[in-house]
Amino acid sequence: MSADYRRVARPPRRPQKVYGCELWRDLDWLGREDRVRLDCGNDEKFASALNAVFRSQIEGGKRYDLAVLGRRHAQATFDDAHRADEAVMITLAMDLMPLVSNPALSIEEFTMGVVDRFRSDVRDRLARMGNG
C-alpha cells in the first residue's frame, strides 16, 4: 500500500473496506481474528471462465486455473475443523483498514502485530499440549 494512497484516502473518499488477499502464498496461517473469509460462491463454471482470462499464464505450463479453484474449495473445508462447510469456495484475506485509517501505522508495525499474534497462538497451543 503506497503512502500516496493513504494520503488521498481521507474521509469521505476513504473506502469502507480494504482487504489484502492471498496470491502466491496462503493466508491460512493467520489467526481467526486476523482472517477474513470471502465467499466465492459455488459457480465453478463462472470461476473457471474468469480464471481463463489469464490464458498466457495457464498456457505457460502452470495450472493456475485448477490450483485457484482447488485452493478455494480447500479453504472452505479446512477453515473450521469443527463445523460443516458454510461455503463451497472461499478466499482468505486480511483486513487492511487499520493501515488506511491510521497513517501513522507502518506496514512493518501492522505486519509484525499479525505475526506476533500468530506466535502467541502457537505458543499457547503448545503449552496446552504440554510441550511449552
Residue, then its C-alpha position, 0 to 999 in steps of 0.5 A: m500500500s503506497a503512502d500516496y494512497r493513504r494520503v488521498a484516502r481521507p474521509p469521505r473518499r476513504p473506502q469502507k473496506v480494504y482487504g489484502c488477499e492471498l496470491w502466491r502464498d496462503l493466508d491460512w496461517l493467520g489467526r481467526e481474528d486476523r482472517v477474513r473469509l470471502d465467499c466465492g460462491n459455488d459457480e465453478k463454471f463462472a470461476s473457471a471462465l474468469n480464471a481463463v482470462f489469464r490464458s498466457q499464464i495457464e498456457g505457460g505450463k502452470r495450472y493456475d486455473l485448477a490450483v485457484l479453484g482447488r485452493r478455494h474449495a480447500q479453504a472452505t473445508f479446512d477453515d473450521a475443523h469443527r463445523a460443516d462447510e458454510a461455503v463451497m469456495i472461499t478466499l482468505a484475506m486480511d483486513l487492511m483498514p487499520l493501515v488506511s485509517n491510521p497513517a501513522l501505522s507502518i506496514e512493518e508495525f501492522t505486519m509484525g502485530v499479525v505475526d506476533r499474534f500468530r506466535s502467541d497462538v502457537r505458543d499457547r497451543l503448545a503449552r496446552m499440549g504440554n510441550g511449552 
